[in-house]
Amino acid sequence: MMAGRYSLIRYIADPARGEAFNIGIIVWTEADFQLSIDEWASRRAVRENPLLAKDALQGLESSIAARIRRSGGFSGEKLLASIQNHMWFPIVIADPEYVAVSNGADPASSIRATVDRLMDRMVRRRTVPAAEQHVNEAQLLETKLWPLISRGVVKKNYEIEGSKSKYTRQVDFFANGDSAVGLDVLQLKPTQRTLREFIDAEAFKIEDLRYRVAHYIVLSEALKSAREKDIAYARHIIESVAGKLVLDTADAAQMMEGSIVR
């Protein structure tokens, strides 16, 4: 194990009451940092302030990460100074606490695992109200990509002409123009009988757009709980047409951001 620190990310919906909602966590070591903002917690906090736009906290995760990186080369000391010396209100970064971080081969993965553990304990709700269940993977991904979408760097529901089949195809998220990167979200139920049919249809779509989309990412969080043989099948079929299957929304957003030509 190695020594790390974490801070709660909180939102004060009503300064008069001073009530703060836990909406995220940031964890860091001397080598790196990871942070996460919970979609459900953000929506709950926004509802407490009727004057706030519903999308007011979109892009917050990217915004905080950008502020931390703005100081140049990363160090735990610089991150702590960034937290202490900047005015964030109504976003509050709580005083840091110490936490043990697994000393794995991949430090970033170890820190992310610690973020997930702390998020489950202090931020995430154990059950999701029925009124909020309509928020899907595409909406969560849109939240993470919002800074790029708002600038027009990433386009939603982008239509592409000139496929091999001569039909116009729509990609959930698209960037880079001629050096195209596309990202589709598959809202699959792991127990449904037609899971393989959905995967086959997506593979055909990727092949149909092969000469228009250079890099293709397919996201399906639901496949995490599918049978191992179904996950292996989905990965094999998507990769057979030069696509990339991803089972985590944060990883998909990171891949999309990393593929963008600056």
C-alpha positions in Angstrom: 0.0 0.0 0.0 1.1 3.6 -0.5 0.0 6.8 1.2 -2.6 8.9 -0.5 -5.0 11.7 0.3 -8.6 12.4 -0.7 -11.0 15.3 -0.5 -14.8 15.3 -0.9 -16.2 17.5 -3.6 -19.3 19.2 -2.3 -21.9 21.6 -3.7 -23.7 24.2 -1.6 -27.1 24.6 -3.1 -28.3 27.2 -0.6 -25.7 29.5 1.0 -28.3 30.7 3.6 -28.7 27.2 4.9 -25.1 26.3 4.3 -26.2 22.7 3.4 -23.6 21.0 1.3 -24.1 17.9 -0.9 -21.4 15.4 -1.5 -21.1 15.1 -5.3 -17.7 13.7 -5.9 -14.2 12.6 -4.7 -10.7 13.5 -5.6 -7.8 11.1 -4.7 -4.1 11.7 -5.2 -0.7 10.5 -4.4 2.6 12.2 -5.2 2.5 10.5 -8.6 -1.0 11.2 -10.0 -4.6 12.0 -9.2 -8.1 10.9 -10.2 -11.5 12.4 -9.5 -15.1 11.5 -10.1 -18.4 13.5 -10.0 -21.5 11.4 -9.5 -24.3 12.1 -11.9 -27.1 11.2 -9.5 -25.7 13.3 -6.6 -25.2 16.3 -8.9 -28.8 16.1 -10.1 -30.0 15.9 -6.5 -27.9 18.9 -5.5 -29.2 21.0 -8.5 -32.8 20.2 -7.6 -32.2 21.9 -4.2 -31.5 25.2 -6.0 -34.5 26.2 -8.2 -32.6 29.1 -9.7 -29.9 26.8 -11.1 -30.1 25.4 -14.6 -30.5 21.7 -14.8 -27.2 21.3 -16.6 -25.3 23.7 -14.3 -22.9 21.0 -13.1 -22.2 19.5 -16.5 -18.5 19.4 -17.3 -17.6 20.0 -13.6 -15.3 17.0 -13.5 -13.3 18.2 -16.5 -13.3 21.7 -15.2 -11.8 20.8 -11.9 -9.2 18.5 -13.5 -8.2 21.3 -15.9 -7.7 23.7 -13.0 -5.4 21.2 -11.2 -3.3 20.6 -14.3 -3.1 24.3 -15.1 -0.1 24.7 -12.7 2.1 22.6 -14.9 3.8 19.3 -13.9 1.8 17.4 -11.3 2.7 16.9 -7.7 0.7 16.3 -4.6 1.9 19.6 -3.2 0.8 21.5 -6.2 -2.7 19.9 -6.1 -3.1 20.8 -2.4 -2.1 24.4 -3.2 -4.6 24.5 -6.0 -7.3 23.4 -3.7 -6.4 25.8 -0.9 -5.6 28.9 -3.0 -8.6 29.0 -5.4 -12.1 30.2 -4.9 -14.4 27.4 -6.0 -17.7 28.5 -4.3 -20.4 27.1 -4.5 -18.2 24.1 -5.1 -16.3 23.3 -2.0 -13.2 21.0 -1.9 -13.1 19.6 1.7 -10.0 19.5 3.8 -8.0 16.4 2.8 -7.9 13.2 4.7 -5.3 10.3 4.4 -6.2 7.1 2.6 -4.3 3.9 1.7 -3.9 3.3 -2.0 -3.0 -0.1 -3.4 0.5 -0.2 -4.7 -0.3 -1.9 -8.0 1.6 -2.0 -11.3 -0.6 0.7 -12.8 -0.8 3.7 -10.3 -3.6 5.3 -12.2 -5.8 2.2 -11.9 -5.0 1.9 -8.2 -6.0 5.5 -7.6 -9.2 5.0 -9.6 -10.1 1.9 -7.6 -9.7 4.0 -4.4 -11.9 6.7 -5.9 -14.6 4.1 -6.7 -14.4 2.7 -3.2 -14.8 6.1 -1.5 -17.5 7.1 -3.9 -19.5 4.0 -3.0 -19.1 4.8 0.7 -19.7 8.6 0.8 -21.3 9.8 -2.4 -23.3 7.3 -4.4 -26.8 6.4 -3.5 -27.5 2.7 -2.9 -30.7 2.9 -4.8 -31.8 5.1 -7.7 -35.3 6.6 -7.5 -37.6 5.5 -10.3 -38.0 9.1 -11.5 -34.2 9.1 -12.2 -33.9 5.8 -13.9 -34.4 7.3 -17.4 -30.8 8.7 -17.2 -28.9 6.3 -19.4 -25.3 5.6 -20.4 -25.4 8.1 -23.3 -26.6 10.9 -21.0 -23.8 10.1 -18.5 -21.2 10.1 -21.3 -22.6 13.4 -22.6 -22.0 14.9 -19.1 -18.4 13.8 -19.2 -17.9 15.1 -22.8 -19.9 18.3 -22.3 -16.9 20.7 -22.4 -16.0 19.3 -25.8 -19.7 19.1 -27.0 -20.3 22.7 -25.9 -17.4 23.9 -28.1 -18.5 21.8 -31.1 -15.4 19.6 -30.9 -17.6 16.6 -30.3 -20.9 16.3 -32.1 -23.9 14.3 -30.8 -26.1 12.1 -33.0 -23.9 12.9 -36.0 -25.2 11.7 -39.4 -22.6 10.3 -41.9 -23.3 9.9 -45.6 -21.3 7.8 -48.0 -21.4 4.4 -46.2 -20.7 1.2 -48.2 -24.4 0.4 -48.1 -25.2 3.9 -49.5 -27.4 4.5 -46.4 -26.9 7.5 -44.1 -25.7 6.3 -40.7 -25.9 8.1 -37.3 -23.1 7.9 -34.7 -23.9 8.8 -31.1 -20.7 10.9 -30.7 -18.3 12.0 -33.4 -15.1 14.1 -33.6 -12.2 14.9 -35.8 -13.8 15.4 -39.3 -11.7 13.5 -41.8 -9.6 11.8 -39.1 -12.9 10.6 -37.7 -13.5 9.0 -34.4 -16.9 7.6 -33.6 -18.5 6.4 -30.4 -21.7 4.4 -30.0 -23.4 3.5 -26.8 -25.2 0.1 -26.7 -27.9 0.0 -23.9 -27.9 -3.7 -23.7 -29.5 -5.9 -21.1 -27.1 -8.7 -20.3 -29.8 -11.3 -20.0 -31.6 -10.5 -23.2 -31.6 -13.3 -25.8 -30.8 -10.9 -28.6 -27.6 -9.6 -27.1 -25.5 -11.2 -29.8 -27.8 -9.9 -32.5 -27.2 -6.3 -31.2 -23.4 -6.9 -31.3 -23.5 -8.3 -34.8 -25.6 -5.3 -36.0 -23.2 -2.9 -34.4 -20.3 -4.7 -36.1 -22.0 -4.5 -39.4 -22.5 -0.7 -38.9 -18.8 -0.3 -38.1 -17.9 -2.2 -41.2 -20.3 -0.2 -43.3 -18.6 3.1 -42.1 -15.1 1.7 -42.3 -13.9 4.3 -44.9 -15.6 7.2 -43.1 -14.7 6.5 -39.5 -11.1 5.8 -38.7 -11.5 4.9 -35.0 -14.6 3.4 -33.6 -15.4 3.0 -29.9 -18.4 1.0 -28.6 -19.5 1.6 -25.0 -21.7 -0.8 -23.0 -21.7 -0.6 -19.2 -24.4 -3.2 -19.0 -22.1 -5.9 -20.4 -20.1 -5.8 -17.2 -22.7 -8.1 -15.6 -23.1 -10.3 -18.7 -21.7 -13.8 -18.9 -18.0 -14.1 -19.5 -18.6 -15.9 -22.8 -20.9 -13.1 -24.0 -18.4 -10.4 -23.1 -15.7 -12.4 -24.9 -18.0 -12.8 -28.0 -18.8 -9.0 -28.0 -15.2 -8.0 -27.7 -14.1 -10.4 -30.4 -16.8 -9.4 -32.9 -16.2 -5.6 -32.4 -12.4 -6.0 -32.6 -12.8 -8.1 -35.8 -14.0 -4.9 -37.6 -11.2 -2.8 -36.0 -13.5 -1.4 -33.3 -12.8 -1.1 -29.5 -15.3 -2.4 -26.9 -15.3 -0.4 -23.6 -17.3 -1.3 -20.5 -16.7 1.8 -18.5 -18.2 5.3 -19.3 -15.1 7.2 -17.9 -12.8 5.1 -20.0 -14.8 5.7 -23.1 -14.8 9.5 -22.5 -11.0 9.4 -21.9 -10.5 7.5 -25.1 -12.6 9.9 -27.1 -10.8 12.9 -25.6 -7.4 11.3 -26.3 -8.3 10.6 -30.0 -9.2 14.2 -30.7 -6.8 16.2 -33.0 -5.9 19.4 -31.2 
